[in-house]
Amino acid sequence: MTDRTFDPGQAEAALPMLRDLLPRVRDARRALVEASDRITAAIEADGGGVSGSDWFTAQEQLRADLTTLADEGILLRDPEMGLVDFPAERDGRRVFLCWRLGEASVAWFHEEHAPSRVQWIQTASAGVDALLFPELIESHVMVTNAAGVFDEPIAEWVLAAMLAFTTGLHTSIIHQQQREWTSGRTTERLEGSRLVVVGPGPIGRATAARALALGMSVALVGRQPRRHETFGDVVGVDQLHRAINDADHVLDALPLTEQTRHLFDAAAFSAMPPRARFYNVGRGGTVDEPALVEALRTRTIAGAALDVFATEPLPAESPLWAMPNVIVSPHISGDTEGWEDRVVSVFLDNVHRFAAGEPLENVIDKEAGHGTGKPPASGARGLPPGPAPPPDPVDE
């Protein structure tokens, strides 16, 4: 591609079409693979009655949609990953929006010789652990995430899960399906209970603010001890077990790094009181899942609401599915209606900054595996009345 001025308006005009076409391209690609598999199976079975019409239909749809994108200068490198090559360069290096992350990211990085050809990758997620393979970490390529898009929706999901447990709503739904009238049960209050947030980044802080508004007490555990104007003392992760020793609710809002992998292990669950409920909206790898299953089975802890897992989709044979004290959510806590548009807005804001040579927002510290932190927006929603809190050193 010939060097040309990076035109944010061109990217902005192309994105609505991309949002419409990307799901169709994915569907056509999957249909193509499925049709190919059916044809192969039929041929192996002596070809009785095999028809290639569905394969050709899927192929034509895929070709048409990719051509539409190419006419706008957009190259969709991998429909499953949603790797989008935008229609301009700056200083000979290109900009990519990575809609889905995974192993394909690594292959693309090598195929494109990305260290010499790519300047910036914007992800469509808050977590970036699936993208941060060694070659990218060691390169000069800048990575930004979608911090700010998912904080409040995920915080609301956590509150909903806490209320489901304390009101017994999750068991009421089960009893309704069984047509059982189970009166005489008592419920609990969130007011006066204690929430420990492990990972006081944007999601953790948004949840803590809402918990305070409901009359809960809140404690925060981060990488380093420090003082937070709104939430008080943040204790270091070396004090995790002491912090959760008297918790009613424990929230895991951690990114996945080498330091946080399996941080919640058998010892951590044993440190919690038997009444404690555990919530994970961070990353599945931060939890030793067999240890969690055992803690739930033995009632070492009272329950768990999980939106992320070590393996996704959660395997059908996982005991978590059938445990009465577990709420399973398929990694959708932040996927409120219109989230894709909000991600695109974050990207477009950075596109304008990129074109103007200004610092980008939501820059990832690739070595640490999480955001570098920034001051919260003035008048940010979800905080209790009072002065806005100072910026944290990092977003955890």
One Martini backbone bead per residue (centre of mass of N, CA, C, O) as a GRO file, in nm:
protein
  396
    1MET     BB    1   0.098   0.034   0.021
    2THR     BB    2   0.063   0.360  -0.007
    3ASP     BB    3   0.148   0.637   0.119
    4ARG     BB    4  -0.071   0.824   0.341
    5THR     BB    5  -0.282   1.008   0.483
    6PHE     BB    6  -0.443   0.994   0.775
    7ASP     BB    7  -0.800   0.946   0.762
    8PRO     BB    8  -1.046   0.958   0.993
    9GLY     BB    9  -1.297   0.992   0.812
   10GLN     BB   10  -1.265   0.730   0.654
   11ALA     BB   11  -1.286   0.540   0.892
   12GLU     BB   12  -1.559   0.643   0.998
   13ALA     BB   13  -1.722   0.570   0.738
   14ALA     BB   14  -1.648   0.255   0.739
   15LEU     BB   15  -1.754   0.133   1.015
   16PRO     BB   16  -2.059   0.085   0.975
   17MET     BB   17  -2.015  -0.128   0.755
   18LEU     BB   18  -1.847  -0.319   0.926
   19ARG     BB   19  -2.063  -0.385   1.140
   20ASP     BB   20  -2.256  -0.517   0.929
   21LEU     BB   21  -2.047  -0.726   0.782
   22LEU     BB   22  -1.896  -0.900   0.989
   23PRO     BB   23  -2.116  -1.111   1.059
   24ARG     BB   24  -2.156  -1.209   0.765
   25VAL     BB   25  -1.870  -1.307   0.717
   26ARG     BB   26  -1.864  -1.515   0.940
   27ASP     BB   27  -2.109  -1.680   0.846
   28ALA     BB   28  -1.998  -1.749   0.562
   29ARG     BB   29  -1.745  -1.892   0.658
   30ARG     BB   30  -1.887  -2.113   0.820
   31ALA     BB   31  -2.061  -2.220   0.589
   32LEU     BB   32  -1.822  -2.306   0.415
   33VAL     BB   33  -1.707  -2.512   0.611
   34GLU     BB   34  -1.962  -2.685   0.648
   35ALA     BB   35  -1.999  -2.756   0.350
   36SER     BB   36  -1.727  -2.893   0.313
   37ASP     BB   37  -1.773  -3.114   0.524
   38ARG     BB   38  -2.020  -3.241   0.385
   39ILE     BB   39  -1.886  -3.310   0.118
   40THR     BB   40  -1.663  -3.487   0.232
   41ALA     BB   41  -1.848  -3.692   0.371
   42ALA     BB   42  -2.000  -3.778   0.112
   43ILE     BB   43  -1.756  -3.880  -0.047
   44GLU     BB   44  -1.670  -4.093   0.169
   45ALA     BB   45  -1.983  -4.207   0.112
   46ASP     BB   46  -1.991  -4.217  -0.219
   47GLY     BB   47  -2.166  -3.955  -0.303
   48GLY     BB   48  -2.461  -3.957  -0.211
   49GLY     BB   49  -2.632  -3.677  -0.310
   50VAL     BB   50  -2.433  -3.456  -0.362
   51SER     BB   51  -2.414  -3.094  -0.294
   52GLY     BB   52  -2.264  -2.762  -0.384
   53SER     BB   53  -2.461  -2.515  -0.344
   54ASP     BB   54  -2.397  -2.414  -0.054
   55TRP     BB   55  -2.102  -2.354  -0.107
   56PHE     BB   56  -2.141  -2.142  -0.334
   57THR     BB   57  -2.315  -1.948  -0.174
   58ALA     BB   58  -2.109  -1.885   0.049
   59GLN     BB   59  -1.883  -1.789  -0.140
   60GLU     BB   60  -2.036  -1.550  -0.266
   61GLN     BB   61  -2.093  -1.396  -0.006
   62LEU     BB   62  -1.803  -1.362   0.084
   63ARG     BB   63  -1.698  -1.216  -0.169
   64ALA     BB   64  -1.894  -0.973  -0.160
   65ASP     BB   65  -1.817  -0.860   0.121
   66LEU     BB   66  -1.512  -0.830   0.074
   67THR     BB   67  -1.543  -0.636  -0.165
   68THR     BB   68  -1.684  -0.409  -0.015
   69LEU     BB   69  -1.452  -0.354   0.175
   70ALA     BB   70  -1.224  -0.312  -0.039
   71ASP     BB   71  -1.353  -0.055  -0.167
   72GLU     BB   72  -1.269   0.096   0.122
   73GLY     BB   73  -0.975  -0.032   0.207
   74ILE     BB   74  -1.061  -0.296   0.356
   75LEU     BB   75  -0.896  -0.561   0.534
   76LEU     BB   76  -1.004  -0.885   0.613
   77ARG     BB   77  -0.798  -1.111   0.760
   78ASP     BB   78  -1.005  -1.223   1.004
   79PRO     BB   79  -1.323  -1.296   1.082
   80GLU     BB   80  -1.297  -1.426   1.363
   81MET     BB   81  -1.102  -1.194   1.476
   82GLY     BB   82  -1.141  -0.910   1.340
   83LEU     BB   83  -0.911  -0.817   1.142
   84VAL     BB   84  -0.842  -0.473   1.070
   85ASP     BB   85  -0.744  -0.296   0.778
   86PHE     BB   86  -0.685   0.020   0.737
   87PRO     BB   87  -0.714   0.291   0.478
   88ALA     BB   88  -0.423   0.371   0.615
   89GLU     BB   89  -0.124   0.558   0.673
   90ARG     BB   90   0.174   0.612   0.888
   91ASP     BB   91   0.491   0.604   0.824
   92GLY     BB   92   0.437   0.304   0.687
   93ARG     BB   93   0.215   0.238   0.902
   94ARG     BB   94  -0.041   0.052   1.046
   95VAL     BB   95  -0.388   0.001   1.131
   96PHE     BB   96  -0.555  -0.195   1.391
   97LEU     BB   97  -0.854  -0.384   1.449
   98CYS     BB   98  -0.924  -0.602   1.728
   99TRP     BB   99  -1.209  -0.790   1.786
  100ARG     BB  100  -1.056  -1.065   1.804
  101LEU     BB  101  -0.882  -1.298   2.007
  102GLY     BB  102  -0.586  -1.509   1.934
  103GLU     BB  103  -0.393  -1.726   1.755
  104ALA     BB  104  -0.418  -1.555   1.492
  105SER     BB  105  -0.245  -1.318   1.585
  106VAL     BB  106   0.031  -1.453   1.562
  107ALA     BB  107   0.029  -1.527   1.262
  108TRP     BB  108  -0.014  -1.242   1.155
  109PHE     BB  109   0.238  -1.109   1.275
  110HIS     BB  110   0.434  -1.278   1.102
  111GLU     BB  111   0.320  -1.239   0.812
  112GLU     BB  112   0.341  -0.906   0.835
  113HIS     BB  113   0.581  -0.800   0.984
  114ALA     BB  114   0.474  -0.600   1.213
  115PRO     BB  115   0.716  -0.441   1.342
  116SER     BB  116   0.754  -0.280   1.047
  117ARG     BB  117   0.415  -0.219   0.973
  118VAL     BB  118   0.314  -0.160   1.270
  119GLN     BB  119   0.189   0.083   1.517
  120TRP     BB  120  -0.127   0.002   1.585
  121ILE     BB  121  -0.347  -0.160   1.833
  122GLN     BB  122  -0.696  -0.210   1.862
  123THR     BB  123  -0.911  -0.319   2.096
  124ALA     BB  124  -1.245  -0.468   2.194
  125SER     BB  125  -1.118  -0.486   2.484
  126ALA     BB  126  -0.993  -0.488   2.806
  127GLY     BB  127  -0.860  -0.744   2.770
  128VAL     BB  128  -0.507  -0.868   2.655
  129ASP     BB  129  -0.388  -1.161   2.699
  130ALA     BB  130  -0.446  -1.291   2.407
  131LEU     BB  131  -0.233  -1.080   2.261
  132LEU     BB  132   0.032  -1.106   2.459
  133PHE     BB  133   0.279  -1.192   2.292
  134PRO     BB  134   0.615  -1.175   2.286
  135GLU     BB  135   0.657  -1.022   2.013
  136LEU     BB  136   0.474  -0.782   2.091
  137ILE     BB  137   0.604  -0.695   2.355
  138GLU     BB  138   0.896  -0.642   2.211
  139SER     BB  139   0.775  -0.435   2.050
  140HIS     BB  140   0.668  -0.106   1.931
  141VAL     BB  141   0.381  -0.174   1.939
  142MET     BB  142   0.081  -0.033   1.997
  143VAL     BB  143  -0.163  -0.076   2.269
  144THR     BB  144  -0.520  -0.065   2.287
  145ASN     BB  145  -0.819  -0.034   2.467
  146ALA     BB  146  -1.175  -0.053   2.601
  147ALA     BB  147  -1.176   0.133   2.822
  148GLY     BB  148  -1.510   0.226   2.957
  149VAL     BB  149  -1.728   0.030   2.830
  150PHE     BB  150  -1.761  -0.207   3.079
  151ASP     BB  151  -1.773  -0.112   3.373
  152GLU     BB  152  -2.078  -0.059   3.443
  153PRO     BB  153  -2.210  -0.322   3.344
  154ILE     BB  154  -2.041  -0.511   3.527
  155ALA     BB  155  -2.122  -0.387   3.795
  156GLU     BB  156  -2.423  -0.461   3.761
  157TRP     BB  157  -2.381  -0.765   3.748
  158VAL     BB  158  -2.266  -0.797   4.031
  159LEU     BB  159  -2.512  -0.691   4.180
  160ALA     BB  160  -2.707  -0.901   4.071
  161ALA     BB  161  -2.560  -1.144   4.194
  162MET     BB  162  -2.575  -1.058   4.487
  163LEU     BB  163  -2.888  -1.039   4.495
  164ALA     BB  164  -2.948  -1.331   4.419
  165PHE     BB  165  -2.825  -1.447   4.677
  166THR     BB  166  -2.959  -1.272   4.910
  167THR     BB  167  -3.266  -1.332   4.797
  168GLY     BB  168  -3.286  -1.619   4.638
  169LEU     BB  169  -3.354  -1.601   4.328
  170HIS     BB  170  -3.206  -1.846   4.203
  171THR     BB  171  -3.386  -2.057   4.363
  172SER     BB  172  -3.667  -1.958   4.278
  173ILE     BB  173  -3.638  -2.037   3.982
  174ILE     BB  174  -3.607  -2.337   4.031
  175HIS     BB  175  -3.876  -2.376   4.186
  176GLN     BB  176  -4.059  -2.282   3.960
  177GLN     BB  177  -3.984  -2.513   3.759
  178GLN     BB  178  -4.088  -2.726   3.999
  179ARG     BB  179  -4.344  -2.621   4.150
  180GLU     BB  180  -4.230  -2.480   4.422
  181TRP     BB  181  -4.331  -2.384   4.757
  182THR     BB  182  -4.081  -2.187   4.947
  183SER     BB  183  -4.158  -2.097   5.222
  184GLY     BB  184  -3.971  -1.953   5.508
  185ARG     BB  185  -3.754  -1.802   5.394
  186THR     BB  186  -3.462  -1.627   5.427
  187THR     BB  187  -3.289  -1.325   5.389
  188GLU     BB  188  -3.070  -1.077   5.274
  189ARG     BB  189  -2.839  -0.806   5.302
  190LEU     BB  190  -2.623  -0.572   5.175
  191GLU     BB  191  -2.648  -0.403   5.396
  192GLY     BB  192  -2.349  -0.427   5.595
  193SER     BB  193  -2.174  -0.559   5.406
  194ARG     BB  194  -1.872  -0.715   5.265
  195LEU     BB  195  -1.646  -0.589   5.014
  196VAL     BB  196  -1.393  -0.740   4.808
  197VAL     BB  197  -1.162  -0.590   4.587
  198VAL     BB  198  -0.981  -0.753   4.326
  199GLY     BB  199  -0.897  -0.507   4.130
  200PRO     BB  200  -0.886  -0.149   4.115
  201GLY     BB  201  -1.007  -0.081   3.859
  202PRO     BB  202  -1.266   0.027   3.680
  203ILE     BB  203  -1.449  -0.213   3.762
  204GLY     BB  204  -1.391  -0.218   4.065
  205ARG     BB  205  -1.473   0.081   4.122
  206ALA     BB  206  -1.763   0.070   4.014
  207THR     BB  207  -1.855  -0.142   4.219
  208ALA     BB  208  -1.775   0.003   4.482
  209ALA     BB  209  -1.959   0.249   4.447
  210ARG     BB  210  -2.228   0.088   4.453
  211ALA     BB  211  -2.186  -0.041   4.727
  212LEU     BB  212  -2.182   0.218   4.892
  213ALA     BB  213  -2.474   0.309   4.807
  214LEU     BB  214  -2.587   0.031   4.965
  215GLY     BB  215  -2.413   0.013   5.249
  216MET     BB  216  -2.145  -0.097   5.202
  217SER     BB  217  -1.842  -0.232   5.261
  218VAL     BB  218  -1.501  -0.148   5.142
  219ALA     BB  219  -1.230  -0.334   4.993
  220LEU     BB  220  -0.892  -0.308   4.859
  221VAL     BB  221  -0.691  -0.496   4.615
  222GLY     BB  222  -0.353  -0.457   4.514
  223ARG     BB  223  -0.033  -0.442   4.420
  224GLN     BB  224  -0.027  -0.171   4.591
  225PRO     BB  225  -0.010   0.024   4.845
  226ARG     BB  226  -0.268   0.276   4.915
  227ARG     BB  227  -0.448   0.582   4.873
  228HIS     BB  228  -0.802   0.642   4.858
  229GLU     BB  229  -1.031   0.889   4.868
  230THR     BB  230  -1.294   0.702   4.858
  231PHE     BB  231  -1.183   0.391   4.969
  232GLY     BB  232  -0.910   0.417   5.086
  233ASP     BB  233  -0.735   0.158   5.161
  234VAL     BB  234  -0.493  -0.013   4.966
  235VAL     BB  235  -0.398  -0.329   4.955
  236GLY     BB  236  -0.183  -0.561   4.910
  237VAL     BB  237  -0.153  -0.880   4.777
  238ASP     BB  238  -0.006  -0.988   5.041
  239GLN     BB  239  -0.308  -0.927   5.194
  240LEU     BB  240  -0.540  -1.106   5.088
  241HIS     BB  241  -0.620  -1.308   5.314
  242ARG     BB  242  -0.684  -1.091   5.524
  243ALA     BB  243  -0.904  -0.936   5.358
  244ILE     BB  244  -1.099  -1.210   5.313
  245ASN     BB  245  -1.161  -1.318   5.610
  246ASP     BB  246  -1.437  -1.096   5.632
  247ALA     BB  247  -1.606  -1.170   5.379
  248ASP     BB  248  -1.906  -1.173   5.185
  249HIS     BB  249  -1.761  -1.046   4.924
  250VAL     BB  250  -1.573  -1.150   4.623
  251LEU     BB  251  -1.386  -0.970   4.378
  252ASP     BB  252  -1.275  -1.055   4.049
  253ALA     BB  253  -1.083  -0.790   3.853
  254LEU     BB  254  -0.853  -0.928   3.697
  255PRO     BB  255  -0.590  -0.962   3.524
  256LEU     BB  256  -0.388  -1.161   3.311
  257THR     BB  257  -0.097  -1.274   3.470
  258GLU     BB  258   0.168  -1.410   3.617
  259GLN     BB  259   0.077  -1.288   3.901
  260THR     BB  260  -0.249  -1.383   3.875
  261ARG     BB  261  -0.219  -1.669   3.837
  262HIS     BB  262  -0.392  -1.847   4.060
  263LEU     BB  263  -0.455  -1.663   4.309
  264PHE     BB  264  -0.716  -1.836   4.331
  265ASP     BB  265  -0.689  -2.074   4.562
  266ALA     BB  266  -0.718  -2.285   4.815
  267ALA     BB  267  -0.609  -2.080   5.022
  268ALA     BB  268  -0.803  -1.850   4.954
  269PHE     BB  269  -1.072  -2.002   5.012
  270SER     BB  270  -0.991  -2.071   5.309
  271ALA     BB  271  -0.980  -1.761   5.398
  272MET     BB  272  -1.269  -1.766   5.373
  273PRO     BB  273  -1.571  -1.752   5.473
  274PRO     BB  274  -1.851  -1.956   5.450
  275ARG     BB  275  -2.038  -1.697   5.353
  276ALA     BB  276  -1.891  -1.652   5.102
  277ARG     BB  277  -1.882  -1.486   4.786
  278PHE     BB  278  -1.786  -1.542   4.444
  279TYR     BB  279  -1.651  -1.318   4.183
  280ASN     BB  280  -1.599  -1.337   3.815
  281VAL     BB  281  -1.474  -1.064   3.574
  282GLY     BB  282  -1.199  -1.117   3.466
  283ARG     BB  283  -1.019  -1.410   3.468
  284GLY     BB  284  -1.000  -1.749   3.463
  285GLY     BB  285  -0.680  -1.775   3.525
  286THR     BB  286  -0.703  -1.655   3.831
  287VAL     BB  287  -0.825  -1.947   3.871
  288ASP     BB  288  -0.849  -2.244   4.050
  289GLU     BB  289  -1.093  -2.440   3.953
  290PRO     BB  290  -1.076  -2.699   4.124
  291ALA     BB  291  -1.064  -2.541   4.393
  292LEU     BB  292  -1.341  -2.412   4.362
  293VAL     BB  293  -1.510  -2.666   4.343
  294GLU     BB  294  -1.428  -2.772   4.622
  295ALA     BB  295  -1.526  -2.527   4.789
  296LEU     BB  296  -1.824  -2.565   4.700
  297ARG     BB  297  -1.870  -2.865   4.778
  298THR     BB  298  -1.768  -2.808   5.096
  299ARG     BB  299  -1.851  -2.514   5.187
  300THR     BB  300  -1.617  -2.307   5.220
  301ILE     BB  301  -1.813  -2.165   5.033
  302ALA     BB  302  -2.130  -2.048   4.935
  303GLY     BB  303  -2.046  -1.912   4.645
  304ALA     BB  304  -2.079  -1.848   4.274
  305ALA     BB  305  -2.013  -1.594   4.020
  306LEU     BB  306  -1.959  -1.657   3.664
  307ASP     BB  307  -1.810  -1.506   3.354
  308VAL     BB  308  -1.539  -1.669   3.378
  309PHE     BB  309  -1.297  -1.908   3.233
  310ALA     BB  310  -1.052  -2.125   3.162
  311THR     BB  311  -1.274  -2.243   2.962
  312GLU     BB  312  -1.398  -2.134   2.637
  313PRO     BB  313  -1.636  -2.281   2.664
  314LEU     BB  314  -1.789  -2.441   2.899
  315PRO     BB  315  -1.774  -2.747   2.967
  316ALA     BB  316  -2.016  -2.989   2.999
  317GLU     BB  317  -1.842  -3.148   3.233
  318SER     BB  318  -1.867  -2.934   3.427
  319PRO     BB  319  -1.962  -2.899   3.763
  320LEU     BB  320  -2.073  -2.603   3.761
  321TRP     BB  321  -2.349  -2.639   3.620
  322ALA     BB  322  -2.484  -2.824   3.880
  323MET     BB  323  -2.447  -2.615   4.094
  324PRO     BB  324  -2.654  -2.453   4.326
  325ASN     BB  325  -2.408  -2.229   4.413
  326VAL     BB  326  -2.412  -2.144   4.096
  327ILE     BB  327  -2.335  -1.890   3.852
  328VAL     BB  328  -2.366  -1.899   3.499
  329SER     BB  329  -2.182  -1.696   3.262
  330PRO     BB  330  -2.112  -1.626   2.903
  331HIS     BB  331  -1.934  -1.369   2.883
  332ILE     BB  332  -2.172  -1.096   2.923
  333SER     BB  333  -2.152  -0.858   3.136
  334GLY     BB  334  -2.068  -0.621   2.902
  335ASP     BB  335  -2.303  -0.693   2.671
  336THR     BB  336  -2.454  -0.445   2.592
  337GLU     BB  337  -2.643  -0.260   2.417
  338GLY     BB  338  -2.406  -0.110   2.196
  339TRP     BB  339  -2.102  -0.187   2.249
  340GLU     BB  340  -1.980  -0.164   1.966
  341ASP     BB  341  -2.017   0.143   1.938
  342ARG     BB  342  -1.838   0.216   2.183
  343VAL     BB  343  -1.581   0.096   2.073
  344VAL     BB  344  -1.569   0.269   1.816
  345SER     BB  345  -1.549   0.539   1.966
  346VAL     BB  346  -1.277   0.485   2.094
  347PHE     BB  347  -1.127   0.446   1.828
  348LEU     BB  348  -1.193   0.722   1.695
  349ASP     BB  349  -1.058   0.896   1.905
  350ASN     BB  350  -0.776   0.772   1.844
  351VAL     BB  351  -0.763   0.839   1.547
  352HIS     BB  352  -0.747   1.146   1.588
  353ARG     BB  353  -0.493   1.138   1.760
  354PHE     BB  354  -0.313   0.996   1.557
  355ALA     BB  355  -0.338   1.208   1.327
  356ALA     BB  356  -0.227   1.446   1.537
  357GLY     BB  357   0.002   1.324   1.732
  358GLU     BB  358  -0.136   1.219   1.985
  359PRO     BB  359  -0.202   1.080   2.262
  360LEU     BB  360  -0.325   0.789   2.363
  361GLU     BB  361  -0.577   0.601   2.479
  362ASN     BB  362  -0.554   0.311   2.656
  363VAL     BB  363  -0.274   0.221   2.724
  364ILE     BB  364  -0.060  -0.053   2.721
  365ASP     BB  365   0.125  -0.246   2.938
  366LYS     BB  366   0.283  -0.509   2.810
  367GLU     BB  367   0.446  -0.620   3.049
  368ALA     BB  368   0.201  -0.612   3.261
  369GLY     BB  369  -0.103  -0.647   3.114
  370HIS     BB  370  -0.211  -0.340   3.133
  371GLY     BB  371  -0.307  -0.050   3.212
  372THR     BB  372  -0.172   0.284   3.285
  373GLY     BB  373  -0.368   0.491   3.332
  374LYS     BB  374  -0.617   0.748   3.429
  375PRO     BB  375  -0.808   0.994   3.463
  376PRO     BB  376  -1.108   1.052   3.544
  377ALA     BB  377  -1.389   1.162   3.451
  378SER     BB  378  -1.569   1.419   3.491
  379GLY     BB  379  -1.852   1.325   3.642
  380ALA     BB  380  -1.863   1.038   3.693
  381ARG     BB  381  -2.044   0.776   3.702
  382GLY     BB  382  -2.112   0.600   4.019
  383LEU     BB  383  -2.034   0.808   4.221
  384PRO     BB  384  -2.033   0.939   4.502
  385PRO     BB  385  -2.062   1.195   4.670
  386GLY     BB  386  -1.805   1.414   4.589
  387PRO     BB  387  -1.497   1.402   4.524
  388ALA     BB  388  -1.293   1.320   4.296
  389PRO     BB  389  -1.081   1.087   4.237
  390PRO     BB  390  -0.780   1.005   4.201
  391PRO     BB  391  -0.552   0.874   4.021
  392ASP     BB  392  -0.426   0.591   3.953
  393PRO     BB  393  -0.131   0.451   3.875
  394VAL     BB  394  -0.317   0.206   3.787
  395ASP     BB  395  -0.487  -0.029   3.594
  396GLU     BB  396  -0.616  -0.350   3.720
   0.00000   0.00000   0.00000
